Amino acid sequence: MGFEKGRVSRAAQHLGNDEKKVFEYLFQIQALEDMGFDCDDSEYAFTKNEFDMEKAKHFLTSMRQLCEVGFKREAVIKALLQAGSDRDKALDHLLSSQ
């Protein structure tokens, strides 16, 4: 198994030169991808949710659900960030901004 050079570099930027933390980060992103989430979305969600796997998974699941009903990805991400990843609050925000 190899990791994309850019992803390794970004992990080192976030976590410093602690190899153990960098590898844990990379394996967590890989686990999210293995669950079927987009690789870039997984990295973004994991980073924005303070490297918390459960929070990132919740963010990505909510993001997927809101995109599946027709909202634009960028608007969904913005709404979820504003709503603290609360899907229902994000939905309210999306509906009120149309």
C-alpha positions as CSV (number, residue, x, y, z in Angstrom):
1,M,0.0,0.0,0.0
2,G,1.3,3.4,-0.9
3,F,0.1,6.9,-0.1
4,E,-0.1,9.8,-2.5
5,K,2.9,12.0,-2.0
6,G,0.8,15.2,-1.7
7,R,-1.4,13.6,1.0
8,V,1.7,12.6,3.0
9,S,3.1,16.1,2.6
10,R,-0.2,17.6,3.9
11,A,-0.3,15.2,6.8
12,A,3.2,16.3,7.8
13,Q,2.2,19.9,7.5
14,H,-0.8,19.3,9.9
15,L,1.0,17.0,12.3
16,G,4.7,17.8,12.1
17,N,7.4,15.2,11.7
18,D,5.9,12.6,14.1
19,E,5.9,9.6,11.9
20,K,3.4,7.7,14.1
21,K,0.8,10.5,13.9
22,V,1.3,10.9,10.2
23,F,0.8,7.2,9.5
24,E,-2.3,7.2,11.8
25,Y,-3.7,10.1,9.8
26,L,-3.0,8.4,6.5
27,F,-4.6,5.2,7.7
28,Q,-7.7,7.0,9.0
29,I,-8.1,8.7,5.6
30,Q,-7.7,5.3,3.9
31,A,-10.4,3.9,6.2
32,L,-12.9,6.6,5.2
33,E,-12.1,5.9,1.6
34,D,-12.7,2.2,2.2
35,M,-16.1,3.1,3.5
36,G,-16.9,4.5,0.1
37,F,-16.2,8.2,0.7
38,D,-14.3,10.3,-1.9
39,C,-10.6,10.5,-1.1
40,D,-10.4,14.4,-1.2
41,D,-13.6,14.7,0.8
42,S,-12.3,12.2,3.4
43,E,-9.1,14.2,3.9
44,Y,-11.1,17.5,4.1
45,A,-13.6,16.2,6.6
46,F,-11.0,14.5,8.8
47,T,-9.0,17.7,8.9
48,K,-11.9,20.0,9.4
49,N,-13.2,17.8,12.2
50,E,-10.0,18.0,14.3
51,F,-8.8,14.6,13.2
52,D,-11.8,12.9,14.9
53,M,-12.8,9.8,12.8
54,E,-16.4,9.6,14.1
55,K,-17.0,13.3,13.5
56,A,-15.5,13.1,10.0
57,K,-17.6,10.0,9.2
58,H,-20.8,11.9,10.4
59,F,-19.8,14.9,8.3
60,L,-19.3,12.8,5.2
61,T,-22.5,10.9,5.7
62,S,-24.5,14.1,6.1
63,M,-22.7,15.6,3.1
64,R,-23.6,12.6,1.0
65,Q,-27.2,12.6,2.0
66,L,-27.7,16.3,1.3
67,C,-25.9,16.0,-2.1
68,E,-28.1,13.0,-3.0
69,V,-31.2,15.1,-2.6
70,G,-29.9,17.7,-5.0
71,F,-28.0,20.3,-3.1
72,K,-24.7,21.5,-4.6
73,R,-21.6,20.1,-2.9
74,E,-20.0,23.5,-2.2
75,A,-23.2,24.8,-0.6
76,V,-23.6,21.6,1.5
77,I,-20.0,21.8,2.8
78,K,-20.5,25.5,3.8
79,A,-23.8,24.7,5.5
80,L,-22.4,21.8,7.4
81,L,-19.5,23.8,8.6
82,Q,-21.8,26.6,9.7
83,A,-24.1,24.1,11.4
84,G,-21.3,22.2,13.3
85,S,-22.0,19.2,11.1
86,D,-25.6,19.0,12.2
87,R,-27.4,17.7,9.1
88,D,-30.8,19.0,10.1
89,K,-29.5,22.5,10.8
90,A,-27.5,22.4,7.6
91,L,-30.7,21.5,5.7
92,D,-32.5,24.4,7.3
93,H,-29.7,26.7,6.2
94,L,-29.7,25.3,2.6
95,L,-33.5,25.6,2.3
96,S,-33.5,29.2,3.7
97,S,-30.8,30.3,1.2
98,Q,-32.7,29.2,-1.9
